[in-house]
Amino acid sequence: MLQIRCSGTPHEIGVTHGVLAKEKIDGSIHFYGDLFQKSCSMIWPDVVQEASKCVEPLEKLSPRYLDEIRGIAEGANLPFLDILALNVRTEIVFGLFSDASKNVDIPSDGCTSLGWLTADKSFLCQSWDWMVEQGLNLIICHISQPGSDIPDFSMVTEAGIIGKIGFNSKGIGCCLNAIKCRGVDPSKLPIHFALRKVLESPSREAAVEAIKSAGVAGSGHILIGDATGSTGLECTSKWVKEVVMDETQRVCHTNHLILDKSDVDEPPWLDDSPGRLARIRELTAKLPDPTSNAIFDIFKDTDGYPGSINRKQEGKSNAETLFNIVMDLTSKSAQVTFGRPTDFREQVILAF
């Protein structure tokens, strides 16, 4: 697995990312170019045109992140809007879904996430499920910004995207579940920008407040954890609501809203999402003394195959588990497993 280390100003970080991950960034653009054309009838120039509409609001909302995206474009010798399109790909897809393609079945990454506070550990975990072809373009990115008060962080991301799944040197981590609701609000943070904001936060409380204050442009569930536990944030273009730990100190989530959604339109999407949610609740309830290895074993589960927690791109399932991460936020460490948990090709340990 390609690991890159980026340090400096946002622009300098971006340039390093662009240079070191050039081949995989090209792969990400090729993957999404094909996907948008097949699922949304959008050729890449149309995608870029959609991305261009995000520039003005993002210049006001998060100019530092745009500086980094410009650096990635410079380092990879690609147009700025190509890289921006990768970073707002969720909003482009669901923005189009909200308007011109209401009846198109647009895929997006689905996954199963878990936050769990035990007697002596705080775990934050997920499987990340997406099309096998994009697995080639995953990278691990380690970022530091000397001279600022922003903590160092490590994340697993798609090449060219500035925010994803990982944790920082303060022990603050984040996971993501895609959710399909109509509506995009360009005055709020794109989902991958929101994840980056969590990774740069000094505490779970600060991260939660930052996301609730800024709002999120589209839909998704962001799971935020630290050594004291986890908070889920169900996000739509209208609101951000907290999912608190249950009586067993867990937050479990998949790819549908579990809080009140009476004021949003969430069409049917992944039929297996409720089943996976019930299954991870069942499996964790049977685990009295969780450890990192025992939790990893839960993510091997194939109940409901191929649309299981351990997902396979087969039949009606158009995605597969491309990586799993089990973060021990108490110890500020994580195990990342690339490939399905029962058939993986590589494991990487991250630590601060």
Secondary structure, DSSP 4 states (H G I P E B T S, - for coil): --EEEEESSHHHHHHHHHHHTHHHHHHHHHHHHHHHHHHH---HHHHHHHHHTTHHHHHHH-HHHHHHHHHHHHHHT--HHHHHHHHTHHHHHHHHHHTTTTTS-----EEEEEEEE-SS-EEEEEEEEE-GGGGGGEEEEEEE-TTSSPPPEEEEEETT-S--EEEETTS-EEEEE----S---TTSB-HHHHHHHHHT-SSHHHHHHHHHHH-BSS-EEEEEEETTEEEEEEE-SS-EEEE---TTSEEEE-SS--S--TTS------TTHHHHHHHHHHHHHT-SS--HHHHHHHTT--TTTTSSSS--SBTTB--EEEEEEEEETTTTEEEEEEEETTEEEEEEEEE-
